[in-house]
Amino acid sequence: MITIKAVPRNTALDAYRGFVMLLMMAEVLQLSRVARNFPGNWIWSVLSYNQSHVQWAGCSLHDLIQPSFSFLVGVALPFSIASRLAKGKTFGGLFAHALWRSLILIALGIFLRSTHATQTNFTFEDTLTQIGLGYPFLFLLGFRPVRWQWIALAVILVGYWLAWALYPAGPAPDPGWQHNFTGFAAHWNKNSNLGAAFDQWFLNLFPRANRFVVNGGGYLTLSFIPTLGTMILGLAAGRWLRADAPRIPMRRLLLAGAAGIAAGLLLHFSGICPVVKRIWTPSWTLFSGGACFLLLAGFLWVIEVKGYRKWAFPLVVIGMNSIAAYLIAHLFESFIAASFHIHLGANVFQFLGKELDPLMQGIAVLIAYWLILLWMYRRKVFLRI
């Protein structure tokens, strides 16, 4: 059960969250486009790779954005529950708020996916909808003993793996695609799996301009189930931080990180379950969760243990307003970029050559994002759900 214990705000958590959101907002830098302008340049190639999702199996830095965001939801939950209980809130009121928050996240995700559509695009693979679908279950686990979270994690990962393993592995829809698995791993091929079959039924229950066939990127509604596993790992980290505060449980975080990555890689290379972010395989939950533990430990060590805080201020500005940052990145890019060109000229960002025009524009847009968030931070305007 939750015990009420006052804990000061953890700057490292805000900085880690800000780092994650910065990676997402930095998509405006268009590093892949710049890399194409410099063929054969390994520096641009590496930067491009890590600002793109891998096509199927594997991991880039960009692939850790959604797991980190989901993980941090779990980390924050014990602090949030304790704070609200200290203010006299009841379990019923808190659970009602959790359900409301879940609905808002789902609706917001659908709204953002519909901004350039001719009608509401009912899709549930977006980061916000995935978190929203799993959040009520995470909240309930936050009120249960620690062993419940580990039992729930095991049931989710093993049960989800078993369901996919038992579902017939059909032929790959695109035989020429170089990332198709063979043998037992074929159960996790793109758009030829249990999750794709579910979406072909479920998503067509909603009004659509055209019948849903497959998601071009292979993303799935059912991924919210193993994503809940990622949030449970964050819940474990959050409980360790609260229980040990002000001491940082660095050893446990590092061991959990190493164990998660090792377990994910073992499942992948043994052929039991490939590491695929796009369909959030159980091995991806373990691998990415391990990476999140290590990233969290890194931020905690630098900021909370060593006391180096000033450098993190730009990240904290973003991290304390993560929902606002998410909305700004999804809604304001075209408006801000167009405004620069309207008022400063069509070629304003070509002062270092046409090859770097996308990067220079992206830097300007990214600075504009941050200045908006700084204005909100200084006026204590924080979007909360």
C-alpha positions in Angstrom: 0.0 0.0 0.0 1.0 3.6 -0.5 2.6 5.3 2.5 2.7 9.1 2.7 6.2 10.5 2.7 7.2 14.0 1.7 9.8 14.0 -1.0 11.2 17.2 -2.6 10.8 17.5 -6.4 13.3 15.5 -8.3 15.0 17.7 -10.9 16.6 14.7 -12.6 13.1 13.4 -13.5 12.1 16.7 -15.1 15.5 16.8 -17.0 15.1 13.3 -18.3 11.5 14.0 -19.4 12.8 17.2 -21.0 15.5 15.3 -22.8 12.9 12.9 -24.2 10.6 15.6 -25.4 13.6 17.5 -26.9 14.4 14.4 -29.0 10.9 14.4 -30.2 10.7 18.1 -30.9 14.1 17.9 -32.7 12.5 16.0 -35.5 12.2 19.5 -37.1 16.0 19.4 -37.7 15.3 16.9 -40.5 18.7 15.2 -40.1 17.7 12.4 -42.6 17.1 15.0 -45.3 20.4 16.7 -44.5 22.2 13.3 -44.6 20.9 12.7 -48.1 22.5 16.0 -49.1 25.9 14.7 -47.9 26.1 11.1 -49.2 28.9 9.1 -47.7 29.4 11.4 -44.7 29.4 9.1 -41.7 28.6 11.8 -39.2 25.4 12.8 -40.9 24.6 9.1 -41.4 24.9 8.4 -37.7 22.8 11.5 -36.8 20.2 10.5 -39.3 20.0 6.9 -38.1 19.5 8.1 -34.5 16.7 10.5 -35.5 14.8 7.8 -37.3 12.9 4.8 -36.2 14.6 1.5 -37.3 12.6 -0.2 -40.0 11.8 -3.2 -37.9 14.2 -5.1 -35.5 16.8 -3.1 -33.5 16.9 0.2 -31.8 18.0 3.8 -32.4 18.1 6.7 -30.0 14.8 7.9 -31.6 13.2 4.6 -30.7 13.7 5.3 -27.0 11.5 8.4 -27.0 8.1 6.6 -26.5 9.4 4.0 -24.0 11.0 6.7 -22.0 7.9 8.8 -22.0 5.8 5.8 -20.9 8.4 4.7 -18.3 8.4 8.2 -16.8 4.6 8.0 -16.4 5.2 5.0 -14.1 8.1 6.7 -12.3 5.9 9.7 -11.5 2.9 7.8 -10.3 4.0 7.0 -6.7 4.9 10.6 -6.2 1.6 11.8 -7.6 -0.5 9.4 -5.5 1.4 10.3 -2.3 1.0 14.0 -2.9 -2.7 13.7 -3.5 -3.3 11.4 -0.5 -1.4 14.0 1.6 -4.0 16.6 0.5 -6.8 14.4 1.7 -7.9 12.9 -1.6 -9.8 9.5 -1.4 -9.1 6.4 -3.5 -12.4 6.8 -5.3 -11.7 10.4 -6.2 -8.2 9.5 -7.4 -9.4 6.6 -9.5 -12.1 8.8 -11.1 -9.3 11.3 -12.0 -7.2 8.4 -13.4 -10.1 7.4 -15.7 -10.7 11.0 -16.8 -7.0 11.4 -17.5 -7.0 8.2 -19.5 -10.0 9.4 -21.6 -8.3 12.8 -22.2 -5.1 11.2 -23.3 -6.9 8.9 -25.7 -9.0 11.7 -27.2 -6.0 14.0 -27.5 -4.0 11.3 -29.4 -6.9 10.7 -31.8 -7.3 14.5 -32.3 -3.6 14.9 -33.1 -3.8 12.0 -35.6 -6.8 13.6 -37.2 -5.4 17.1 -37.8 -4.7 16.5 -41.5 -7.5 14.0 -42.2 -10.9 14.6 -43.8 -12.7 13.2 -40.8 -11.8 11.8 -37.3 -9.1 9.3 -37.7 -9.8 6.7 -35.0 -6.4 5.2 -34.4 -4.9 4.0 -31.1 -1.2 3.5 -31.8 -0.2 7.1 -30.9 2.0 7.6 -27.7 -0.8 9.4 -25.8 -3.5 6.9 -26.7 -1.2 4.0 -25.8 -0.5 5.5 -22.4 -4.2 6.4 -21.9 -5.4 2.8 -22.6 -3.0 1.4 -20.0 -3.1 4.1 -17.3 -6.1 3.0 -15.2 -4.5 -0.4 -14.8 -1.2 1.2 -13.8 -3.0 3.4 -11.3 -4.6 0.4 -9.7 -1.2 -1.3 -9.4 0.1 1.8 -7.7 -2.2 1.0 -4.8 -1.2 -2.7 -4.5 1.8 -4.3 -2.8 5.0 -4.4 -4.8 4.7 -8.1 -5.6 1.5 -7.3 -7.6 3.5 -5.2 -10.1 5.9 -8.0 -10.7 3.2 -10.6 -11.1 1.3 -8.2 -13.5 4.5 -7.6 -15.5 5.1 -11.4 -15.8 1.5 -12.1 -16.8 1.6 -9.3 -19.4 4.9 -10.3 -21.0 4.4 -14.0 -21.0 0.7 -13.9 -21.9 1.2 -11.5 -24.7 4.1 -13.5 -26.1 2.1 -16.7 -25.9 -0.9 -15.2 -27.7 1.3 -14.2 -30.6 3.2 -17.4 -30.6 0.0 -19.4 -30.8 -1.5 -17.2 -33.5 -0.8 -18.8 -37.0 2.1 -17.2 -38.7 0.8 -16.3 -42.2 2.8 -15.4 -45.3 4.6 -12.0 -45.2 2.4 -9.4 -47.0 5.4 -8.0 -48.8 7.8 -10.9 -49.7 10.3 -8.5 -51.1 10.7 -6.6 -47.8 14.2 -7.4 -46.4 13.1 -7.4 -42.7 10.8 -10.4 -42.9 11.6 -13.1 -40.3 11.6 -16.8 -41.0 10.9 -19.8 -38.8 9.3 -19.2 -35.4 10.1 -15.5 -35.5 7.7 -15.1 -38.4 4.9 -14.7 -35.8 6.3 -11.2 -35.4 6.4 -10.1 -39.1 5.1 -6.8 -40.1 1.3 -6.7 -40.8 1.1 -10.5 -40.6 0.5 -11.1 -36.9 -2.1 -11.2 -34.2 -2.1 -7.4 -33.6 -2.6 -6.7 -37.3 -5.5 -9.1 -37.4 -7.1 -7.5 -34.4 -6.8 -4.0 -35.9 -8.4 -5.2 -39.2 -11.5 -6.0 -37.1 -11.4 -3.4 -34.4 -10.5 -0.2 -36.3 -13.2 -0.9 -38.9 -15.8 -0.7 -36.2 -15.3 3.1 -36.3 -16.4 5.4 -39.1 -13.7 5.7 -41.7 -13.2 7.3 -45.1 -11.7 4.0 -46.3 -11.7 0.6 -44.8 -8.6 0.0 -42.7 -6.3 -2.7 -44.1 -2.9 -2.2 -42.5 -0.9 0.4 -40.7 2.0 1.5 -43.0 4.5 1.5 -40.2 3.2 -1.7 -38.7 2.0 0.0 -35.5 -0.8 -1.6 -33.5 -3.5 -0.9 -31.0 -2.7 -3.9 -28.9 0.8 -2.5 -28.2 -0.7 -0.7 -25.3 -0.6 -4.0 -23.4 3.2 -4.5 -23.4 3.5 -0.6 -23.2 1.8 -1.1 -19.8 4.7 -3.4 -19.0 7.1 -0.5 -19.7 5.0 1.8 -17.4 5.1 -0.9 -14.7 8.9 -0.9 -14.9 8.8 2.8 -14.3 6.4 2.3 -11.4 9.1 0.0 -9.8 11.7 2.7 -10.3 9.5 5.4 -8.8 8.8 3.3 -5.8 12.5 2.7 -5.2 13.2 6.4 -5.5 10.4 7.3 -3.0 11.4 4.6 -0.5 15.1 5.5 -0.5 14.8 9.3 -0.8 16.9 11.3 -0.4 19.4 8.5 -1.2 19.5 7.4 -4.8 19.1 3.6 -5.3 21.8 3.7 -8.0 22.8 0.1 -7.7 19.3 -1.2 -8.2 18.7 1.1 -11.1 21.9 0.0 -12.8 21.3 -3.7 -12.2 17.7 -3.4 -13.5 19.0 -1.7 -16.6 21.6 -4.3 -17.3 19.2 -7.1 -16.6 16.5 -5.7 -18.9 18.9 -5.1 -21.8 20.4 -8.6 -21.4 17.1 -10.3 -21.2 15.8 -8.5 -24.3 18.9 -9.4 -26.3 18.8 -13.0 -25.1 15.2 -13.4 -26.3 16.0 -11.7 -29.6 19.2 -13.7 -30.5 17.7 -17.0 -29.3 14.8 -16.5 -31.7 12.2 -16.7 -29.0 11.0 -13.1 -29.4 12.6 -10.4 -31.6 13.2 -6.9 -30.3 10.8 -4.8 -32.4 9.7 -1.4 -31.2 6.9 -0.9 -33.8 4.9 -3.8 -32.4 6.3 -3.5 -28.9 7.3 -7.1 -28.5 7.8 -8.4 -24.9 11.5 -8.5 -25.6 11.4 -4.8 -26.6 9.6 -4.0 -23.3 12.5 -5.6 -21.4 15.3 -4.1 -23.7 13.9 -0.6 -23.8 12.9 -0.7 -20.1 16.5 -1.6 -19.3 17.7 1.4 -21.4 15.3 3.6 -19.5 16.6 2.5 -16.2 20.1 3.3 -17.3 19.1 6.7 -18.7 17.3 7.5 -15.4 20.3 6.4 -13.4 22.5 8.7 -15.6 20.4 11.8 -15.0 20.1 11.0 -11.3 23.8 10.6 -10.9 24.8 13.8 -12.7 22.1 16.0 -11.2 21.1 14.6 -7.8 24.3 12.8 -6.8 27.0 15.0 -8.2 24.9 18.2 -7.9 25.4 19.5 -11.5 22.0 21.2 -12.0 22.5 24.4 -13.9 23.2 22.8 -17.2 19.8 21.0 -17.0 17.7 24.1 -16.9 16.8 24.1 -20.6 15.7 20.5 -20.3 13.7 21.2 -17.1 11.8 24.0 -18.9 10.6 21.4 -21.4 10.2 18.5 -18.9 7.9 20.4 -16.5 5.5 21.1 -19.4 5.8 17.9 -21.4 2.1 17.9 -22.6 2.5 21.5 -23.9 5.8 20.5 -25.6 4.0 17.5 -27.2 1.2 19.7 -28.5 3.5 22.5 -29.7 5.6 20.0 -31.7 2.6 18.5 -33.4 0.6 21.6 -34.1 3.0 24.6 -34.5 5.8 23.5 -36.8 4.2 24.5 -40.1 2.9 27.8 -38.7 6.3 28.8 -37.2 8.3 27.8 -40.3 5.9 29.6 -42.6 6.1 32.7 -40.4 9.9 32.8 -40.7 9.7 32.6 -44.5 6.9 35.2 -44.8 8.7 37.8 -42.7 12.4 37.0 -43.3 12.4 35.7 -46.9 12.1 32.4 -48.8 15.9 31.8 -48.6 16.5 33.0 -45.1 18.0 29.7 -44.0 20.3 29.1 -46.9 23.2 31.3 -45.6 25.3 28.1 -45.2 24.1 26.6 -48.5 21.0 24.8 -49.7 22.3 21.5 -48.3 21.9 22.8 -44.7 18.7 24.8 -45.2 16.5 22.1 -43.5 18.9 22.0 -40.5 19.0 25.8 -40.1 15.2 26.1 -40.4 14.8 23.3 -37.9 17.1 25.0 -35.4 15.1 28.2 -35.7 11.8 26.4 -35.2 13.3 24.4 -32.2 14.4 27.6 -30.6 10.9 29.1 -31.1 9.4 26.0 -29.4 11.7 26.4 -26.4 11.0 30.1 -26.1 7.3 29.4 -25.9 7.9 26.9 -23.2 10.2 29.3 -21.3 7.5 32.0 -21.4 5.1 29.4 -19.9 7.6 28.3 -17.3 8.3 31.8 -16.1 4.6 32.5 -15.7 4.0 29.2 -14.1 1.7 28.0 -16.8 1.8 24.2 -16.8 -0.6 22.0 -18.8 -1.8 19.2 -16.6 -4.2 16.4 -17.3 
